[in-house]
Amino acid sequence: ADILMDDGELDQAEKMLKRLKCDDSDSSYAYYLDGRCRLGKILRNDAFASENIDEKIQNEIHGAYRSFALAWRMNPAPGLKEKIRTAVRRLYLESEIGPLPQYRIEDYGMTFDDFD
């Protein structure tokens, strides 16, 4: 899934991630990748620059936050924690300056204290 995302094959990666999230081998990493895949789709569609955000994009944003929050709660290794922090900061900052409805990270069980 990681390689597929690097190659821009986000839809294929998403299908693979659905299977990986069911596997207990490293679920925190699978949820992180799912959030990253969703963030990639949002950015690829230039959603943050648009005046009209459709429900599908809003669901992707919600799904990205949810996946990052689940990965965070699974007590990932320090390197993965830093990747999650970076991704959540980007998602938050991108949505903060655009016309999207505000998503509070607190709604997903995270606080900015987690990211200091």
C-alpha positions in Angstrom: 0.0 0.0 0.0 2.9 2.3 0.8 4.5 1.8 -2.6 1.2 2.2 -4.4 0.7 5.6 -2.7 4.2 6.7 -3.6 3.3 5.8 -7.2 0.1 7.8 -7.0 -2.2 4.8 -7.2 -4.4 6.0 -4.3 -7.5 4.0 -5.2 -5.5 0.8 -5.4 -3.8 1.6 -2.1 -7.1 2.2 -0.4 -8.4 -1.2 -1.4 -5.3 -2.8 0.0 -5.5 -0.8 3.2 -9.0 -2.0 3.9 -7.6 -5.5 4.1 -4.6 -4.5 6.1 -6.6 -2.7 8.8 -8.3 -6.0 9.6 -4.9 -7.6 10.2 -3.4 -7.2 13.7 0.2 -7.3 12.5 0.7 -3.5 12.6 -2.6 -1.8 12.6 -1.3 1.6 13.7 0.8 1.8 10.6 -2.1 0.6 8.4 -4.3 3.3 9.9 -1.6 5.9 9.4 -1.3 4.9 5.8 -5.1 5.1 5.4 -5.1 8.6 6.7 -2.2 9.5 4.4 -4.0 8.0 1.4 -7.1 10.1 2.2 -5.0 13.2 2.7 -3.4 12.5 -0.7 -6.8 12.2 -2.4 -7.9 15.5 -0.8 -4.7 17.3 -1.9 -4.8 15.7 -5.4 -8.3 17.1 -5.9 -7.2 20.5 -4.7 -10.1 20.5 -2.3 -8.7 23.1 0.0 -8.7 25.7 -2.8 -12.3 25.1 -3.9 -15.3 27.2 -2.9 -17.6 24.2 -3.1 -16.6 21.2 -1.0 -18.8 18.2 -1.8 -19.8 15.7 0.8 -17.4 13.1 -0.6 -14.4 15.3 0.2 -15.8 16.2 3.6 -16.0 12.5 4.3 -12.4 12.0 3.2 -11.3 14.7 5.6 -13.3 13.1 8.5 -11.9 9.7 7.5 -8.3 11.0 7.5 -8.6 12.5 11.0 -10.3 9.4 12.2 -7.6 7.1 10.8 -4.8 9.3 12.2 -6.5 9.3 15.6 -6.9 5.5 15.6 -3.2 5.1 14.7 -2.3 7.5 17.5 -4.3 5.7 20.1 -2.6 2.4 19.2 0.6 3.7 20.8 2.8 3.6 17.7 6.6 3.6 17.7 8.3 7.1 18.0 9.1 7.4 14.3 5.5 6.7 13.3 4.2 9.1 16.0 6.2 11.9 14.3 4.8 11.0 10.9 1.2 11.1 12.4 2.0 14.5 14.0 3.2 15.9 10.7 0.2 14.6 8.8 -2.3 15.9 11.3 -0.6 19.3 11.3 -0.8 19.5 7.5 -4.4 18.4 7.4 -5.3 20.9 10.1 -3.4 23.8 8.6 -4.6 23.2 5.1 -8.3 23.1 6.3 -7.8 26.1 8.5 -6.9 28.5 5.7 -9.5 27.1 3.2 -13.3 27.4 3.1 -13.8 24.0 4.7 -15.8 23.5 7.9 -13.5 23.4 10.8 -12.6 20.0 12.2 -11.4 20.0 15.7 -8.8 17.4 16.5 -10.3 17.2 19.9 -13.3 15.6 18.3 -11.0 12.7 17.3 -9.5 12.1 20.7 -6.3 14.1 20.1 -5.1 17.5 21.4 -2.4 19.8 20.3 -0.6 18.9 23.5 0.0 15.5 21.9 1.9 17.3 19.1 4.3 19.4 21.2 
